[in-house]
Amino acid sequence: MATPIRETPILKGKDARRFDRAMKNVKPMTEEQKQRIRAEAEAFVNEVTIKI
């Protein structure tokens, strides 16, 4: 049987402020980064064989 998922902790104080600041300053990925990630994911899928 799977272990139960624990409750997500609530951020308070400095941690909450740091998280809020980080969420407001998210930098979008460049098209080059997206292509590299897609290529790596595709290579991984092609290499992995799942046996059922």
Buried (B, 14 or more C-beta within 10 A) or exposed (E): EEEEEEEEEEEEEEEEEEEEEEEEEEEEEEEEEEEEEEEEEEEEEEEEEEEE
